[in-house]
Structure formats: C-alpha cells, structure tokens
Amino acid sequence: MTDIKSTVDAYLAAWNETDAESRREAVEQLWADDGGYTDPLATVRGHDGVAAVIEGAQKLFPGHVFRLLGEPEQHHDIARFQWELVPSGGGESVAIGADTAVLTEDGKLRDVFGFLDKAPAM
C-alpha cells in the first residue's frame, strides 16, 4: 500500500510550487501519464492539463498556499484528504476543500476529484 501521507504532501507541494519547470516535474512524478483532475471549475487529463490547472489557481490566488487539514485516509486504491488555501504569511483560509484520489498499482495518481466546502470569493 502506498504511503498516502507522503503522496498527499507531494501533491500539495506541487500545488504550492511556483516554478513552472519544478511544478511540471512534480506533476510528472505524481500523476499517471493519462491521469486526470476534476473539480467544480476544471476537468483535465494528462500532465499538461494538470500543470495548467495548478498554474491557473496560483494566478487567481497569488501569495496563497495549500495546507493539509487533518490526516489523509486510504483504503484499497482510494484516498481522501482535506485541505485549505491560506495566505502564505498566515491568516484565514479563503477556500477549504476535500479531494478524493484514485491511485494506480504503483501509487501514482490516476484521478483526483476535488470538492469545495468553502468556496473562495471571486
């Protein structure tokens, strides 16, 4: 079984990576080649799509970081975890969500489905 805490930490680090090349490398290491990401605002497949969604989120919320809330849970090839988006200098969260991930046999992300519990003001 995959060490899901390490996977989730790497996943959030990818969302927080501001260097495009480093972010792309993180996406390639985490996601299967045909892996996908779906949330209320986006549905993408492949490394290019996932990297673009992350870049878009960073442009919408500059100076903010994703932070894990609680401990991730896993059974079989499915994991779930909660996160929040907060100013990097501290402060109240602008968004809170929960993601469910489906993993490949080798522990990569096959699909991630994101849900917003607290949507950001736009």
C-alpha positions as semicolon CSV with decimal commas, in nm:
position;residue;x (nm);y (nm);z (nm)
1;M;0,000;0,000;0,000
2;T;0,120;0,350;-0,087
3;D;0,233;0,582;0,193
4;I;-0,059;0,812;0,134
5;K;0,068;1,087;0,367
6;S;0,383;1,122;0,156
7;T;0,177;1,123;-0,163
8;V;-0,059;1,391;-0,030
9;D;0,233;1,601;0,097
10;A;0,392;1,582;-0,250
11;Y;0,055;1,663;-0,411
12;L;0,012;1,979;-0,202
13;A;0,376;2,073;-0,263
14;A;0,305;2,054;-0,638
15;W;0,008;2,290;-0,593
16;N;0,236;2,527;-0,400
17;E;0,531;2,510;-0,642
18;T;0,565;2,846;-0,818
19;D;0,848;2,749;-1,056
20;A;0,684;2,615;-1,374
21;E;0,957;2,362;-1,454
22;S;0,971;2,225;-1,099
23;R;0,591;2,212;-1,088
24;R;0,581;2,018;-1,416
25;E;0,838;1,769;-1,283
26;A;0,630;1,721;-0,967
27;V;0,316;1,658;-1,175
28;E;0,501;1,401;-1,387
29;Q;0,623;1,220;-1,075
30;L;0,280;1,219;-0,908
31;W;0,029;1,155;-1,187
32;A;-0,004;0,866;-1,429
33;D;0,058;0,979;-1,789
34;D;-0,316;0,982;-1,861
35;G;-0,414;1,088;-1,510
36;G;-0,685;1,342;-1,454
37;Y;-0,805;1,617;-1,225
38;T;-1,168;1,728;-1,185
39;D;-1,318;1,995;-0,960
40;P;-1,614;2,234;-0,994
41;L;-1,407;2,465;-1,215
42;A;-1,196;2,227;-1,427
43;T;-1,173;1,886;-1,587
44;V;-0,836;1,795;-1,738
45;R;-0,633;1,489;-1,835
46;G;-0,259;1,446;-1,873
47;H;0,040;1,621;-1,727
48;D;-0,006;1,938;-1,934
49;G;-0,365;1,978;-1,822
50;V;-0,292;1,921;-1,454
51;A;0,004;2,160;-1,459
52;A;-0,213;2,424;-1,629
53;V;-0,488;2,396;-1,366
54;I;-0,234;2,439;-1,087
55;E;-0,081;2,741;-1,261
56;G;-0,429;2,889;-1,304
57;A;-0,506;2,850;-0,934
58;Q;-0,180;3,022;-0,846
59;K;-0,263;3,314;-1,075
60;L;-0,607;3,350;-0,916
61;F;-0,464;3,340;-0,562
62;P;-0,109;3,478;-0,565
63;G;0,064;3,463;-0,229
64;H;-0,154;3,176;-0,104
65;V;-0,060;2,817;-0,023
66;F;-0,247;2,491;0,014
67;R;-0,218;2,326;0,354
68;L;-0,333;1,981;0,468
69;L;-0,613;1,964;0,723
70;G;-0,610;1,651;0,938
71;E;-0,474;1,318;0,822
72;P;-0,537;1,155;0,484
73;E;-0,732;0,830;0,476
74;Q;-0,691;0,540;0,237
75;H;-0,843;0,205;0,158
76;H;-0,770;-0,007;-0,147
77;D;-0,672;0,229;-0,427
78;I;-0,874;0,526;-0,299
79;A;-0,764;0,809;-0,071
80;R;-0,927;1,122;0,062
81;F;-0,798;1,428;0,241
82;Q;-0,896;1,783;0,332
83;W;-0,703;2,099;0,260
84;E;-0,728;2,474;0,296
85;L;-0,595;2,764;0,090
86;V;-0,443;3,032;0,312
87;P;-0,227;3,343;0,272
88;S;0,137;3,233;0,284
89;G;0,202;3,481;0,564
90;G;-0,082;3,340;0,772
91;G;-0,443;3,433;0,813
92;E;-0,789;3,297;0,748
93;S;-0,847;3,041;0,475
94;V;-1,002;3,165;0,152
95;A;-1,103;2,812;0,049
96;I;-1,145;2,474;0,214
97;G;-1,191;2,152;0,023
98;A;-1,169;1,778;0,017
99;D;-1,011;1,569;-0,255
100;T;-1,062;1,205;-0,337
101;A;-0,783;1,033;-0,529
102;V;-0,774;0,705;-0,719
103;L;-0,426;0,555;-0,728
104;T;-0,257;0,328;-0,979
105;E;-0,098;-0,001;-0,870
106;D;0,239;0,174;-0,844
107;G;0,097;0,455;-0,629
108;K;0,062;0,732;-0,886
109;L;-0,249;0,945;-0,910
110;R;-0,492;0,809;-1,168
111;D;-0,765;1,063;-1,096
112;V;-0,825;1,333;-0,837
113;F;-1,173;1,467;-0,769
114;G;-1,188;1,795;-0,577
115;F;-1,481;1,933;-0,379
116;L;-1,512;2,280;-0,229
117;D;-1,653;2,306;0,123
118;K;-1,575;2,678;0,142
119;A;-1,557;2,845;-0,195
120;P;-1,336;3,149;-0,245
121;A;-1,500;3,485;-0,304
122;M;-1,446;3,578;-0,666
